[in-house]
Amino acid sequence: MEKLECLRAKIAAYGSLCVAYSGGVDSSFLIHVAYEMLGDKALAVLVDSPVLARRDKDAAVEILQRLGVRYEVVGEDPFVSADFAANSTMRCYFCKKNNYTLIKDVAERNGLRYVADGQNADDALSLHRPGIKAGKEMGVQSPLAECGLTKDDIRRYSKLLGVTTWNKPANACLSSRIPYGSEITAEKLAVVEAAEEVLREQGMESCRVRWHGTIARIEAPREYFDTIVRMPEITERIKSLGFKYITLDLEGFRSGSMNG
């Protein structure tokens, strides 16, 4: 319990905290502990933009409502940043910089001294995390990483504390489905979201549909391969979104597969 007690002590020392919240495993755990330690001096801020799937946004809000913590949903247009839309390998840096600016404004308006993100100790070791650079530049705190909490730790403590996201699959924003160097547009994001929804409607979670122009490349856990192949309506529905070819990646789902 040492890491959990470290986190509790660090959050208590903040006195007040605004959490950059996404509804994922890490930020859900962080806001849960922040609410435990600070009560109404803790605030979750969810940035709502076209890179966030509607289903994920609704689920994220539902978690906060069940917890009873104060929260705000802030609308954002990522396309005001030409650097983000250009989709270089620094895409996440530009997106996070904009998000943290919005979140810090909310924190200031509510009289909250600190802003914290859900970066964990595993993230801190990653070779490709431009969003971390943005957070450091903006003075965002990373208490999970500072207390040495790994993803496995967070899942274990989340289960112990009754945080419902303890076993939630990893996810990433919709822009991660577009190859670096290909412009990100609202239309592409909407198509990818709709294509993944086709799979989710069949009970298939942890699937990605990667956008490659006229080709949709499905990454799915191997246990779903037979279902995808044997259900032509999946192919037809995804094709109807504007793709000419639908492919199934034989390597299966890999988080960050387009970072190379």
N, C-alpha and C positions, 0 to 999 in steps of 0.2 A: 504493500500500500504506500510505499515511500513516494513514488512518483505522483500518485493521486493527492497525497498530503502536501507535496511541493506545489502542485497546481492550486489547491485550495488556498494555501498561504499566500501565494503570489497574487491571486485574484482578490483576496481579502485586502491585501496591501494597496491595490489599485484604488480602492474606495468607490470607484464607479467605472463602468466599462461598457463600451459599445462594441458588439461582436459583428464582424463581417460574416454574415450567415448565408449558407447556400442550401441547407437541408441535407447535406452529406454527413457521413459518419463523424468527421472531425469537428465541424462547426456545430453540429447538433449536440455533441458531447460537451463542447466548450460552453455553449449557452446554458446547458443544463447545470453545469457546475457554477457558472457565473450567477445564475438565478438562485441557486442554493446558498451561495455566499453573500450575495449583494441585494437580493430581492429586487425592488423597483429601481435600484441604482444600476441594474443590468438592462441593456436594450439590444435586441437583435435587429439588424438592418439587412433586408433582402433586396438586392439590386435586380430589378426585373427588366429584361431586355430580350431582343429576338434570339440571343444565343442560349436562352433558357427555355427548355421545352415546357409547354403549358402544363403537362401532367406533373413534371418535376416541381414547377412553381406551386401548384395546388397542394402537392404532398408536403412541401416545405412549410407552407403556411399552416397546414393542418397540425403539424408537429408542434409549432409554436402555440397554437390555440389550445392544444391538449395540455401543454406544459403550464400555460397561464402567464408566461413571461410577456413583458412589453415588447412590441415590435413595430417596425415601420417597413413598408414596401415602397421602394423608390424607383420610379421609372427612369430608364436610361436609353439613349440612342447611341450605340457604339459606332455608328457610321459617321458621326461628326468627326471622328478621327480617321483621316485618310491613311495614317500609318497602320491602324488596325485593319481597315478594309483591304489594304495592299497585301496583307497576310504573309509577312516575313516570319522568320523564326523567332522574332521578338514580339509577335502578335499579342501574347499574354501580358507582356510588359505594358503595352499601351492600353489594353483593356483594363488591367488591374489599376493602373495609375488613375484612370478616369473613375473607376469604381470607388477607390479609396478617397478620392477628392469628394465625391458625393457623400460617402459614409462619414467622413470627418466633418462635413457641414452639418449632418444630422446630429453627430455627437456634440458639436459646439452649441447647436440650437437647444439641445436638451441638457446642457451643463455637465456633460460627461467628459472626464479628463482624458481617458485612454481609449484607443481603438485597437482591437486585437483580431488576428486572423486565425484560421484553423491549421496553419502549417504544423506538421508533426516532425518528429526526429528523423524519419525516413526521408521526408521531402527535403530536409536540410542537406542531405547527402547526395541528392540527385544532381546530375551534371547538366540537366536542362530544365530549369525552373525560373524563367525570366520574370514570372510574377513575384517571386521572392525578392528580386532586386527592386521592384516597384514598391513593395511593402517597406523595405528597409529605408528607401529614400523618403518615404512619406511618414516615417516614424511609427509605423504600425508594430504593435507588440505581437510576439509569437510565443505565448506561455506554454503551449503544448510541447513545442520543440525545446524550449528552454528547460523544461522539466524532464526532458529525455523520453517523452511519451511516443512510442512507435505506433504504427497503425494497429498492430496486434494488441498492444497495451490498451489502446483506446477502445477497441472492440470488446476486450475482456472487461474493462471497467464500465463500459456502457451497459453491458449485460448485467453486471453486478448492481448498477444504479437504476436499472429499469428503463434505460434510454432505448426507445423502440428501433433506432437505426443501427443497433449493434451489429446486425448481420446484413445490412443493406449493401448491395453490390456497388463497386466503384463506378463512378460516372464522370463525365467531363462535359464541358459546354459543347453546343452543337458546332461551333466553329472548328473544333478539333476533327471534324469529319471532312474538312476541305483541305486538299494538299497545299502545303506552303507554296507560295508563288501564284496560286490561283486566287483571283479576287473574291472576297467574301461579300455576298449580297444577301439581302433579306429573303429573296426568292429562293436561293440555294438552301438557306437554313430551313425555310418552311418545307421544302421538298424532302430534305433529310429527316426532319422531324416526322413528317407524314409517313415516310417509308418505314421508319423505326416503329411507328405506332401500329403499322400493319402486322409486324412481328409480335409486338406486345399484346395485341388483341388475341393472338393465338397462344398466349401464356409463355412466350419466349422472352425472358429477361436477359440482361447483359449482352445484348446484340448491338452491333454498330452497322450503320449503312454509310459507307465511305463514298463520297461524291468524286467521280472521275469523268466529268463531262457527260457523255452519253451513256457511260457505264456506271452502274451502281454495284459496288463490291460489298457483299454482306460478310461481316465477321460475326460468327456465332459460336457459342460453346459446342463442342463436337456432338453432345447428346441431342442437339437440335437438327443436325444435318439431315437425317432421314425425313423428318417432318417437313423441312423446307423443300427438299427435292420432290417429295411425294404430294405436295399441295400446289398444283399449278396456279391456283387463285392468288397465292402469295406473289408469284412472279408477275402475273397479269396486273395485279393491283399496283405493284411498285412501278411496272412499266408505264402504267397510265399516268404516272406523275411526271412523265417526260423523258424517261430513260429508254434507250434503244436496246441495251443489253443488261442482263442481271447475272452477276457472277457470285459464286459462293467460294470464299477464301478457304482453301484446304488446310491452312495453318490454324484456323479457328480464331476466336477473339483474343487480341493482345492489346492491353492498355498501352496507349502511346505509340501505336504501330506506324503512325505517320510522322513521327519525330525524326526519322532517319533522313 
